[in-house]
Amino acid sequence: MEGYSKNDNTDETDNSFRYEVYSTVIRAGKRTYFFDVKSTRNEELYLAITESKKRFENDGSYFYEKHKIFLYREDFDKFCDCLQEIFDYIKTAQPEPTPRIAEEDELEEEVAVKNFSGLDFDDLNK
């Protein structure tokens, strides 16, 4: 996950403002999540979270289905507390599956090699 800041080419005498201030992206399987910090005309920052999924039409063409959430500063603490509560519940109710250990992969590779150990390449020419 890598974020970036937008360049601000404005100076104090310029009446223009910038909308997008900072962004980061999470690619998660078939979904992509965009976290964009944006600025209002009053220079108040807020978070826009976008979920994007590639969808296909019957003719094979595709489009991106997007869902957005706008989160304003006054709701950050409530939002974070609620997310943490939900994450804690999920971790308690359904523990993470045990990740595969490299030793298991090596063992499977050894078994595969043993299954072919009786093969003699000279037999292929006969």
SULKA-V378940 format. One record per residue. N is the residue number from 1. RES is the residue in one letter. PHI is phi in radians with two decimals (none if undefined). D_CENTER is the distance of its C-alpha to the mean C-alpha in Angstrom with 2 decimals. Layout:
BEGIN
((N	RES	PHI	D_CENTER) (N	RES	PHI	D_CENTER))
END
This chain:
BEGIN
((1	M	none	7.48) (2	E	-2.34	10.52) (3	G	-1.76	12.21) (4	Y	-2.58	15.37) (5	S	-1.81	18.41) (6	K	-1.41	20.42) (7	N	-1.26	23.97) (8	D	-1.85	26.56) (9	N	-1.68	29.63) (10	T	-1.76	31.58) (11	D	-2.05	34.48) (12	E	-1.14	36.14) (13	T	-1.44	38.72) (14	D	-1.47	36.23) (15	N	-1.48	35.51) (16	S	-1.30	32.15) (17	F	-2.41	28.92) (18	R	-1.87	25.31) (19	Y	-1.51	22.70) (20	E	-1.65	19.39) (21	V	-1.85	19.59) (22	Y	-2.66	16.27) (23	S	-2.48	12.70) (24	T	-2.56	9.36) (25	V	-2.25	6.15) (26	I	-2.14	2.44) (27	R	-1.69	3.18) (28	A	-2.35	4.00) (29	G	1.14	7.70) (30	K	-1.47	9.42) (31	R	-1.96	7.10) (32	T	-2.24	5.40) (33	Y	-1.96	5.34) (34	F	-1.94	8.00) (35	F	-1.98	9.84) (36	D	-2.07	13.32) (37	V	-1.53	16.41) (38	K	-2.16	19.34) (39	S	-2.08	23.06) (40	T	-1.44	25.72) (41	R	-1.06	29.15) (42	N	-1.54	30.34) (43	E	1.11	27.78) (44	E	-1.58	26.06) (45	L	-1.51	22.37) (46	Y	-2.57	19.88) (47	L	-1.88	16.15) (48	A	-1.98	14.77) (49	I	-1.86	11.50) (50	T	-2.13	10.85) (51	E	-1.77	9.30) (52	S	-2.16	10.25) (53	K	-2.26	11.54) (54	K	-1.40	14.07) (55	R	-2.10	17.38) (56	F	-1.98	20.66) (57	E	-1.46	24.16) (58	N	-1.08	27.20) (59	D	-1.48	28.40) (60	G	1.66	25.33) (61	S	-1.25	24.06) (62	Y	-2.33	20.54) (63	F	-2.59	18.95) (64	Y	-1.86	15.66) (65	E	-1.52	15.72) (66	K	-2.17	14.29) (67	H	-2.24	14.48) (68	K	-2.13	14.85) (69	I	-2.24	15.68) (70	F	-1.91	17.85) (71	L	-2.12	18.43) (72	Y	-1.73	21.58) (73	R	-0.85	22.73) (74	E	-1.15	25.33) (75	D	-1.82	22.79) (76	F	-0.98	20.38) (77	D	-1.08	22.34) (78	K	-1.08	22.72) (79	F	-1.10	19.06) (80	C	-1.09	18.10) (81	D	-1.07	21.02) (82	C	-1.14	20.12) (83	L	-1.05	16.50) (84	Q	-1.09	18.03) (85	E	-1.05	20.72) (86	I	-1.14	18.48) (87	F	-1.07	16.39) (88	D	-1.07	19.82) (89	Y	-1.06	21.24) (90	I	-1.09	18.67) (91	K	-1.10	19.07) (92	T	-1.34	22.83) (93	A	-1.26	23.16) (94	Q	-2.48	21.10) (95	P	-1.03	20.85) (96	E	-1.10	18.22) (97	P	-1.15	19.52) (98	T	-1.21	21.21) (99	P	-1.19	19.39) (100	R	-1.15	21.58) (101	I	-1.62	23.92) (102	A	-0.98	24.87) (103	E	-1.07	28.47) (104	E	-1.10	27.70) (105	D	-1.12	26.41) (106	E	-1.13	29.57) (107	L	-1.10	31.74) (108	E	-1.07	30.42) (109	E	-1.15	31.08) (110	E	-1.08	34.58) (111	V	-1.08	35.37) (112	A	-1.11	34.40) (113	V	-1.16	36.62) (114	K	-1.10	39.48) (115	N	-1.11	39.39) (116	F	-1.88	40.22) (117	S	-1.20	42.53) (118	G	-1.42	45.66) (119	L	-1.38	44.92) (120	D	-2.01	47.43) (121	F	-1.10	46.66) (122	D	-1.16	50.41) (123	D	-1.15	50.46) (124	L	-1.22	48.39) (125	N	-1.43	51.31) (126	K	-1.44	53.79))
END
